[in-house]
Amino acid sequence: MDWDEQKALIAATCGHPLNERYPVRASYQEAFVKRLMQLLKDHEELHDDLFSSLTSQKCEQQDKDFAYKHYLLLQPDAHITLRESISFVNEGTTGLCTWEAALALADYLMQHSDVVKGKNIVELGAGTGLIGILLKLPELGFDAGQILLTDGSASCVQLMRDNVALNFPKTPKEATPQCEQLRWDEVQDFPWQQYAKTDLVLAADVIYDDSQFDALLDALDHLFTSRGNCLEMLLASTVRNVDTLHKFMEQLTNREYKVTPCANVSACVSHFCRDHTAAVQIISIKR
Ligand SMILES: C[S@@+](CC[C@H](N)C(=O)[O-])C[C@H]1O[C@@H](n2cnc3c(N)ncnc32)[C@H](O)[C@@H]1O
């Protein structure tokens, strides 16, 4: 790489205006620049911007528990910026960072936009809010109906609201995803009448704790029954423990749901820099 190419690379990554305003995790940026320096070690000259991006990042990161991630969706040109926890578990919840299953579901929806067109959507356990933000980005033309992002954790709901505000600074509130606290065992008490009738339920990485299965299934029963079963759910799960997933599938069958596996997402093009070593299963649930 010549001098100008090094400058351009740093400008498009560490020096990107999104990263300057909303910096990614300092340790990630440091690892990236150090790796770049290692790859360029035989070059006579390393551009000054490489060194300055290392030092500036170190000084800037004030929030030790949270950092930003940017997903640049190139065709069409759009991007999502999410503030996320840098730890998998924070404030007693796993939902303050985005998990592989949500990224895989996002990729799946990018390739199957017909699934969401015109639909009023509720997401359960929505975490950082990635899916709802994606579906409302005007550049992507999903043309989804009302989107209600829910989570049982108050911290997640606050983070989702912050992320929605970050990604839709000028959009009228009614055209952005709504974010509300909803614990699955309190689904009956939720003010559903204030929202459009649900056509599609989404959930990613919510099948990991079997003590929550009854609450989740009761919540599904409530949603399906209230819509006379004219409803579909798409559930994305990282395959960590086959027995846990199997147990949930059995309980779905016992409650007379019909489960159909969706296309293989490991094979589909990823817009979200997923770790393809973690297998993610996406299923359609109907009754
Ligand atoms: C592993 S995180 C997944 C977050 C997000 N869907 C993703 O894939 O990035 C699981 C999410 O489910 C939520 N959750 C777990 N149990 C819940 C319950 N009983 N009621 C509502 N939300 C719950 C957690 O707060 C958390 O946000």
Ligand as a Chemical Component Dictionary entry (heavy atoms), coordinates in Angstrom:
data_LIG
# 
_chem_comp.id                   LIG 
_chem_comp.type                 NON-POLYMER 
_chem_comp.pdbx_formal_charge   0 
_chem_comp.three_letter_code    LIG 
# 
loop_
_chem_comp_atom.comp_id 
_chem_comp_atom.atom_id 
_chem_comp_atom.alt_atom_id 
_chem_comp_atom.type_symbol 
_chem_comp_atom.charge 
_chem_comp_atom.model_Cartn_x 
_chem_comp_atom.model_Cartn_y 
_chem_comp_atom.model_Cartn_z 
_chem_comp_atom.pdbx_ordinal 
LIG C1  C1  C 0  -29.670 -13.316 24.554 1  
LIG S1  S1  S 1  -30.623 -11.846 24.650 2  
LIG C2  C2  C 0  -31.074 -11.634 22.944 3  
LIG C3  C3  C 0  -31.310 -10.198 22.600 4  
LIG C4  C4  C 0  -31.585 -9.968  21.118 5  
LIG N1  N1  N 0  -32.802 -10.609 20.709 6  
LIG C5  C5  C 0  -30.431 -10.468 20.286 7  
LIG O1  O1  O 0  -30.517 -11.571 19.735 8  
LIG O2  O2  O -1 -29.430 -9.763  20.185 9  
LIG C6  C6  C 0  -32.170 -12.408 25.370 10 
LIG C7  C7  C 0  -33.172 -11.284 25.569 11 
LIG O3  O3  O 0  -34.399 -11.824 26.063 12 
LIG C8  C8  C 0  -34.874 -11.008 27.121 13 
LIG N2  N2  N 0  -35.675 -11.860 28.030 14 
LIG C9  C9  C 0  -35.251 -12.958 28.696 15 
LIG N3  N3  N 0  -36.246 -13.459 29.454 16 
LIG C10 C10 C 0  -37.322 -12.651 29.257 17 
LIG C11 C11 C 0  -38.664 -12.638 29.774 18 
LIG N4  N4  N 0  -39.074 -13.575 30.637 19 
LIG N5  N5  N 0  -39.496 -11.681 29.350 20 
LIG C12 C12 C 0  -39.073 -10.749 28.460 21 
LIG N6  N6  N 0  -37.825 -10.686 27.941 22 
LIG C13 C13 C 0  -36.952 -11.628 28.340 23 
LIG C14 C14 C 0  -33.624 -10.482 27.801 24 
LIG O4  O4  O 0  -33.852 -9.296  28.536 25 
LIG C15 C15 C 0  -32.715 -10.265 26.612 26 
LIG O5  O5  O 0  -32.847 -8.970  26.076 27 
# 
loop_
_chem_comp_bond.comp_id 
_chem_comp_bond.atom_id_1 
_chem_comp_bond.atom_id_2 
_chem_comp_bond.value_order 
_chem_comp_bond.pdbx_ordinal 
LIG C1  S1  SING 1  
LIG S1  C2  SING 2  
LIG S1  C6  SING 3  
LIG C2  C3  SING 4  
LIG C3  C4  SING 5  
LIG C4  N1  SING 6  
LIG C4  C5  SING 7  
LIG C5  O1  DOUB 8  
LIG C5  O2  SING 9  
LIG C6  C7  SING 10 
LIG C7  O3  SING 11 
LIG C7  C15 SING 12 
LIG O3  C8  SING 13 
LIG C8  N2  SING 14 
LIG C8  C14 SING 15 
LIG N2  C9  SING 16 
LIG N2  C13 SING 17 
LIG C9  N3  DOUB 18 
LIG N3  C10 SING 19 
LIG C10 C11 SING 20 
LIG C10 C13 DOUB 21 
LIG C11 N4  SING 22 
LIG C11 N5  DOUB 23 
LIG N5  C12 SING 24 
LIG C12 N6  DOUB 25 
LIG N6  C13 SING 26 
LIG C14 O4  SING 27 
LIG C14 C15 SING 28 
LIG C15 O5  SING 29 
# 
